[in-house]
Amino acid sequence: MRKQLLSLTVNGDPVELAVPPNYTLQEALRNDLGLKGVKEGCSEGVCGACTVLMNGAPVRACLTLALEAEGADIVTIEGLSKEGWLHPIQEAFVNLGAVQCGFCTPGMIMASKALLDRIPNPTDDDIEAALTGNFCRCTGYAKMRVAVRTAARELQEKAQD
């Protein structure tokens, strides 16, 4: 199968890859760029473990063809931390025990990031809607909702400084 050139930005860095037309964004990020935080769960777009931000919107990387990301700005869980410091959403998930086994955590955090970028002070219904479609088999989601609310408060406090 003939490969095509793909140009995009991943976690702030320009990237060029040669990919087959049927290659998914998940395959490009994990296999070609080594970004293992883009989890491979169901490979059907159901579990949310592969969620990344594409131009600020959460997408299922397992269902998105890599070539659909041409020119896009992609952010993965690896791109949230800066200079060795965790993003406030990552900190809240860790500090509040919302990580359990950790498999779903990257997708949950990326969905939460998209929510907080869009709605800085989300309601419980907003949080529930944002996390819908991201499955966790270890927890009842309560700690995740608390982590999102905690991160929202911290981000608002930082914005006021």
N, C-alpha and C positions, 0 to 999 in steps of 0.2 A: 504494500500500500504506500502510495506516495505521501511524503510528509510535507506539511506546509509551515511556513514561518509564522510564529506567534510573538507579538510584541505586547507587553503589558508591564505594569508596575506591581511588584509584590512586596508588601511591607516597606514601602518607600523606595525600593530599589528597582531601576529599570531592568527588565529581563527579556531575553529573546530565546525562544525555544523552537525546535523543529518537531512538530507533532503530527501524527496521523489524523485524518479528519474525524475518526470515531473516538479519539482519546478524550477522556473526561478531564475537567479541571482538577478533580481530586487526584487522578493519576499524575498529571503534570506537577502538581504541588508536592505530593508525597514522593513519587518515584524520581522525578527529574530535579526537583529542588530540595528534597530531603526534609520537607516540612511535615513531620510525623504527627503534629497536633491536629492535622486534618484527618480525622479518624475514618476508617472504613467500617461501617456498621452493617446496614442492610443492603446497600448499593441500589436501593429502590426509592430513595427520597422520603422515606417514612420515619426514620429514627432521629434525624437531625445531627448526628455525630459529626458529619462532614461540613457543617455550616461554616461559611466564611462570609466576609463582607465584600461585595462587588459594587464599587461606586457607592459605598455606604449602606447598601441594602443587603440583608441576609439572603444567601442563596445556598441551595444544596449542591455542593461541589460534585457529588456523585451523579447528578442529573444534568449538570451544566457541561456542555462540550467545551473543551479548552479553547477552541477557536471562537466561541461566543464571547470570550473574555478579551478579544483583540482590543487593545487600547485602554482596557479597564484598569482601575485601581483596586487591587485585591489586598485585603488585610486578613491575616490568619491569627490564631491565638499567639503565635510566636511574635507577631508584630505589635502586640499591645504593650509589652513591657519595654521600657526605655532606659537605656544606660544602666541595666541591672536592676531597675526598680519595677515591681509589678504595678500594673494598672490598678486603680482603686476597685474595679469590679473583680479582678483576680484576687486581690487582697481580701476582699469581703468574703468571697467564696471559700478561701482557705481558712481565714480566721473564724468564720462562723460554722465550719464543718459541713459546708454544702458540697463537698467534693466526693465523699464516699469512695467508690472504687476508682473514680476519675475518668472513666471511659467517655461518658457523656459531657463532661465538664467543658471541654473546648467549645462544643456546639452551643451549650447553654450560655456560656460567657459571651460568645459572639452574638447570639440572639439578644442577650441583655444589653450589650454595647449598642447595637442598632436601636434598641428601644430608647435607651438613655440619650442617645444622640438626637433622637426625634422628639422625645418627651422627657425633659429633664426631671420632672416631678410626677412620675407615673402613679396611677391608682392601682389598687390590687387587681382590678379587672384588666388594666393595661398590661401589667406584668404577666398575668395568666394568659392573655391573648398572645403576648410575645413569645412565651415559652411553649405554647401549644405546638405540638409536632416535634418537640425535642423530648425524647423518651429517656427516662432513667428507671432502671429496674431495682435500684438500691434504696431509694428514699421516697418520701411522700411529697416532695417538692417544697415543703414548708420552709426549710432552711434556705433553699434557693431564693424564694420570694423575699425572705428577710435580708439575704445578701444583696439582692437588687435594690431594695429600699435603702439599705445602709450605704451602698455605693452611690446611690442618687444623692443622698444627703452630703456625703463627702465631696462629691464632684461639685455640688452647689456651693459648699463652703469654700472650696479652692477657687471657684469662679469669682467669688466675692473678694478674695484677697488681692 
